[in-house]
Amino acid sequence: MDKPQGKDSFSLLYRAGFRITYVLLHVMGPASQTIETDPQVRAKREYDRRRALHREWKAYQRSK
């Protein structure tokens, strides 16, 4: 398994950017919307997806 890169990367820069964006969406973002259109929920879902890929890759590296 190759390390996730590009749109699947879970780098320190991505994580810092996510936290900043998440807080800004909480403070200044749009009013609560449906789950499908809420940008804060979409950002969290993308973060969880990337984190899961990163954890799978780490587990694969440890099993080698």
Short mmCIF file of the C-alpha atoms (twelve columns), coordinates in Angstrom:
data_MODEL
# 
_entry.id   MODEL 
# 
loop_
_atom_site.group_PDB 
_atom_site.id 
_atom_site.type_symbol 
_atom_site.label_atom_id 
_atom_site.label_alt_id 
_atom_site.label_comp_id 
_atom_site.label_asym_id 
_atom_site.label_seq_id 
_atom_site.Cartn_x 
_atom_site.Cartn_y 
_atom_site.Cartn_z 
_atom_site.pdbx_PDB_model_num 
ATOM 1  C CA . MET A 1  0.000   0.000  0.000  1 
ATOM 2  C CA . ASP A 2  1.377   3.409  -0.987 1 
ATOM 3  C CA . LYS A 3  1.263   6.429  1.286  1 
ATOM 4  C CA . PRO A 4  -1.851  8.552  0.573  1 
ATOM 5  C CA . GLN A 5  -0.895  11.678 -1.362 1 
ATOM 6  C CA . GLY A 6  -2.550  14.527 -3.201 1 
ATOM 7  C CA . LYS A 7  -6.279  14.687 -2.465 1 
ATOM 8  C CA . ASP A 8  -5.915  11.878 0.085  1 
ATOM 9  C CA . SER A 9  -3.008  13.378 2.021  1 
ATOM 10 C CA . PHE A 10 -3.274  13.775 5.800  1 
ATOM 11 C CA . SER A 11 -0.288  16.093 6.182  1 
ATOM 12 C CA . LEU A 12 0.309   18.489 9.019  1 
ATOM 13 C CA . LEU A 13 -0.531  21.382 6.698  1 
ATOM 14 C CA . TYR A 14 -3.902  19.813 5.802  1 
ATOM 15 C CA . ARG A 15 -4.743  19.166 9.470  1 
ATOM 16 C CA . ALA A 16 -3.881  22.745 10.470 1 
ATOM 17 C CA . GLY A 17 -5.903  24.122 7.563  1 
ATOM 18 C CA . PHE A 18 -8.841  21.921 8.477  1 
ATOM 19 C CA . ARG A 19 -8.873  23.130 12.070 1 
ATOM 20 C CA . ILE A 20 -8.750  26.782 10.994 1 
ATOM 21 C CA . THR A 21 -11.487 26.288 8.407  1 
ATOM 22 C CA . TYR A 22 -13.653 24.301 10.828 1 
ATOM 23 C CA . VAL A 23 -13.443 27.027 13.483 1 
ATOM 24 C CA . LEU A 24 -14.126 29.779 10.950 1 
ATOM 25 C CA . LEU A 25 -17.146 27.904 9.626  1 
ATOM 26 C CA . HIS A 26 -18.383 27.525 13.189 1 
ATOM 27 C CA . VAL A 27 -17.968 31.214 13.991 1 
ATOM 28 C CA . MET A 28 -18.694 32.941 10.677 1 
ATOM 29 C CA . GLY A 29 -20.132 30.211 8.473  1 
ATOM 30 C CA . PRO A 30 -23.641 29.917 7.115  1 
ATOM 31 C CA . ALA A 31 -26.604 29.073 9.304  1 
ATOM 32 C CA . SER A 32 -27.278 25.401 9.990  1 
ATOM 33 C CA . GLN A 33 -28.270 23.610 6.843  1 
ATOM 34 C CA . THR A 34 -29.214 20.095 5.887  1 
ATOM 35 C CA . ILE A 35 -26.522 17.482 6.363  1 
ATOM 36 C CA . GLU A 36 -25.919 17.249 2.607  1 
ATOM 37 C CA . THR A 37 -25.282 20.977 2.143  1 
ATOM 38 C CA . ASP A 38 -23.635 21.997 5.429  1 
ATOM 39 C CA . PRO A 39 -19.976 22.881 4.678  1 
ATOM 40 C CA . GLN A 40 -18.888 22.152 8.258  1 
ATOM 41 C CA . VAL A 41 -20.288 18.601 8.073  1 
ATOM 42 C CA . ARG A 42 -18.690 18.063 4.647  1 
ATOM 43 C CA . ALA A 43 -15.305 19.244 5.937  1 
ATOM 44 C CA . LYS A 44 -15.529 16.922 8.955  1 
ATOM 45 C CA . ARG A 45 -16.540 13.988 6.734  1 
ATOM 46 C CA . GLU A 46 -13.535 14.620 4.444  1 
ATOM 47 C CA . TYR A 47 -11.221 14.880 7.477  1 
ATOM 48 C CA . ASP A 48 -12.506 11.552 8.820  1 
ATOM 49 C CA . ARG A 49 -12.040 9.899  5.407  1 
ATOM 50 C CA . ARG A 50 -8.444  11.077 5.127  1 
ATOM 51 C CA . ARG A 51 -7.696  10.093 8.721  1 
ATOM 52 C CA . ALA A 52 -9.040  6.580  8.088  1 
ATOM 53 C CA . LEU A 53 -6.829  6.233  4.990  1 
ATOM 54 C CA . HIS A 54 -3.831  7.429  6.973  1 
ATOM 55 C CA . ARG A 55 -4.534  4.971  9.791  1 
ATOM 56 C CA . GLU A 56 -4.893  2.101  7.295  1 
ATOM 57 C CA . TRP A 57 -1.553  3.022  5.766  1 
ATOM 58 C CA . LYS A 58 0.103   3.220  9.212  1 
ATOM 59 C CA . ALA A 59 -1.301  -0.198 10.173 1 
ATOM 60 C CA . TYR A 60 -0.012  -1.639 6.907  1 
ATOM 61 C CA . GLN A 61 3.447   -0.164 7.583  1 
ATOM 62 C CA . ARG A 62 3.538   -1.689 11.074 1 
ATOM 63 C CA . SER A 63 2.536   -5.120 9.794  1 
ATOM 64 C CA . LYS A 64 5.468   -5.284 7.378  1 
# 
